[in-house]
Amino acid sequence: MQTAALVLVLLSAFLHASWNAMLKRHPNPEAGVVGVITVATVGGGLWALGMRGEAFPTTRGLMWALCAGACESVYLVALARALHRAPLGLAYTVSRGGAMLLVWPVSVLLLAERVSVWSLTGAWVLGAGLVVMHVSRPQGRAASGVAWAALSAVAIAGYHLSYKLALAERALPPALFTTGLLIALPVLMVERGRQLGFVVLLRQAWCQPWLVLVGGTISMLSFSLLLTALSDSGAGVVLTLRNTSIAFALLLAALQGERLGHRQLSGAVLVSVGAVLLGIPA
């Protein structure tokens, strides 16, 4: 991985953890995510206005974009429910770590990504860090949150691979990002609107407008940096590196008052070391 791509992924990881932490602070994350993604969709549309060239040169590229949007829908619904029920550090670890375990072998076996001693060692160290960070078995409401986080992990893996395959078909990142969210946002609104009522949903989603506006902007920036890095690097390496956002999320969780144990801190160090090893060129 080139240095520029490494920097983009790490910055994307920090921004991703940041908007998740902001969503966690929303009085109702399951409603707040609608506002955040609305802002991100508008931002993506503005980004797409400035692009040059054909958005989707091939039909397969468009189909992978639609697939990514479907996975984004599941991811956002599951993420909001996980954050509503479980601590930020736990929900984030399960969702991002689980996605890595799914994407890494698939990207190597099916997408023919290169494996070096450094990348293999880095993946093992990072994976060990995720295991170490996993806390004891949660109970009650937190257990439900972990289950939703696990579903989120499957969806993250799905949209990540779909984005990579669409980019391989020369799809332009702004169009790809905006298409995915234009599919996910209506699904979010219908799913949440049926539960809360659309008037209540809109009122709760925008009850803290500055949090939603900033969170949505950060979310858009995070995904745009991710797609830019994906267009130049392998999916397995990018997603594994992006899981350094777990360490950022743990720090942000601590700032929000969540307690960090020795296992979580040790795991964060291993994740960081693994990220550095993965960034060494093959």
N, C-alpha and C positions, 0 to 999 in steps of 0.2 A: 504494500500500500504506500502511495506517495505521501509525502509530508503534508501537502495541502489537503488531501482527502482525509488524512488522520485528524487534522485540526478541525475540519468541517464536521466529522462524525462526533468528536468529543464535545464540540460546541453544541451540536444538535442534542447530544445526550443531556447536557446541563439544562438546556432550554426545555427539553421534554420533561425532565424531573421537576422543573420549576412550574410548568403549567399544571402538572398533576398535583403538586403541592398546593397551588392556588385553588384548584377545584376541590381539594380536600377541605379547605377552609370555608367553602361555600356552605350556607345553612342547609341546603339540600343539593348535594352533588348530582343526583339523578335528574334534577331540573336544571341545575347550573350548566351541565354539559351541553344542553341545547343552546344556551346563549353563547358559550365559548366556541362551539363549532360553527354557529352562525357567523360570528366575527371572523373565524378562520376561513370560512368559505368565501366571504366577501373579499378578504385579503388575497386569497388564491385567485379569485376572479380578476382583481386588479393586476396581479402578477401576470396572469395569462394574457391580458390586453397588450402587454409589452413584448410578447414572444414573437419570433420571426420563424417562418417555415410552417409546414403542415403539421398539425397537432398529432394526428395518428396516421402515418404513412401506410400502415397495413391494417387489415381487418382484425388480425390476431392481436395487434397492439391495443386496439379498442376493446376487444373482448377481455384481455387481461386487466385493462383499466376498470371495466365493469365488475370483474371478479374481485379486484382490490376494493372497490367500493362496497361490495356485499360484505367482505371481511371487515372493513372499517365499521360497518353498521353493528356487527356483532361485538367487535372490540369496544366500541364506545359505550354501548349499553352495558356490557359486562364490566367494563372499567368503572363506570359511575356507581354501579351497585356494589362492586368490591370496595371502593373507597368509602361508601356510605356505611359499610358494615365492619370493615377491618382497619387496623392501623395502616397508615401510609407505607411505612417500611415493609410490613409483611405483605400487603397487597401488591406492592410494586415489585418486590423480590420474586414472588411466585409468578407474576405475569411475564416479566421480562426474562427471568431465568428459564421458565418453561418454554418460551418462544425460542430461546437459543438452543435448547436441547433438541427441538424439532427441526430448526432450519439448518443448523450446521451440517449434520450428516446428509440431508437432502441436497444441499448446495454442492457438496463434494461429489456425491454419487451421481446426481442427475444433471447438474449444471457444469460439471467438469472443472470446478475451481481448484487451483493449485494448492497443494499442502506442503509446507516446509517444516523443518524441525522447529523453527521458532513459532510458527503459527499453531502447530500441533501442541507444543508445550504451553503456549499462551492459552489455548482453548481449555486444556486440562486444568491449568492453574485458575483460570477464570471460573470454570465449572466447579472446582473445589471451593472457591470463594463463595459461590452461590449456595452450595451445600452447607458450608459453615454458617452462613448468615441465616439459614432457615431456622426459625425458632421452634420451640416445642409445640406439639400439636395443639392448635387453638380450640376453644370450646364456644358453644352457643352461637351468638351473632357473628363472631369473628370467623368461626368455621364456615358459615355461609358465605362470608366475604372471600375466604380462600377459594371456595368452589367457583365463585364468579371470576376470581383472578385466574384460575386454571383455564376457564373457558376463554378468557381474554388472551391467554398465552397462545392458544390454538389459533385464534383470529389474527393475532399479531404475526405469527408465522405465515399465515395465509396471505395477508396483504403485503407482507414484505417480499415474499417470493413472487407474487403477482406483479408488484411494481417492478421488480428486477426483470421479469420476463417481458413486460411492456416496454421497458427501456431498451431491451435487446432488440425490440422491433422498431426502434428509433422514435418512440413516442416522446414528445417534449415534456419535461418535468412539470412546467406550470399547468399544462392541459391535463396531465395525468393526476396531479394533486387535486385540481378543481373538480374533475370528473368524479374522483373517488368520494369527495365530500358532498357533492351534489346528489349522490346516491344515498350516502349515509345520513345526511341531515333530515330528509323527509321521513326516513324510517325511525329516527330518533324521536321526531315530533309526534308521529302517529303512535308509537309505542308508549311514550310518556303521556301524551294527550289522552289516550284511552284510560290510563290509570288515574290521572289527576284532573282531567278536564282541561281543555285548551286555554281557557281564560286563566285558570289557576296556574297552569304550567308557565305561561308567559309572565305572569306576575312574579312567580317564584324564581324563574330563570334570570330575571333582570332585577332582583331585589338588591343586588350589590353591583351596580353597573360598571364601576371602575375595575372591580376584580374581574368581571366577565370580559371587558374590553381588553385589559392588559393580558389576561390569560389566553384569549383568543388570538391576539397578535403574536404572543410568544409561541403558541401552538403552530401557527402558520409558518413562522420562521424556522421552528424545529423541523417540521416536515419538509420544507423547501431545502434546507441544508442536507437532510437525509437523502432526498432524491438526487441532489447534485452529486453527493458522494457515491451513491449507488450506480450512477451512470458511468463512473470511472473505476469502480472496484467490485470485488466479489460480494455476493449477498451474505455468505457465511461470515466473512471477516467483518463486514459493516455491521451486521446485527450483533455479533459478539462484542465488538468494540462499543456499540451503542448501549450495551448493557452496563457500561460504566455509569450510566445514569442511575443505577441502583445505589452506588456510593453517594452520588449527589442527593438522591432522594432520602437516604438515611441521615445525611447532614441536615437537610431541610426539615425532616421529621423531628430531629433533635431540637431545632430552633423553634418548632411548634409545640415542644413540650413532651414529645414521645421519648421514652427511655431507651437508650442504646446500651445493650449488654456487651460483654467482652467478645462473644461470638460474632455479633454483628460488626463490631469494629475490626476484628481480625479478618472477617470475610471481605470487608470493604478494601482492606489492604491487598488481599489476594486478587480481588477483581481488578484493582488498579495495576498491579504487577502483570497480570495476564494481558491487560489491554496494551501495555508497553511492549510486551513480547509479540503480540499480534501485529503491532505496527511496524516491526522490523521487516524490511523488504526480503522477499524470498530469494 
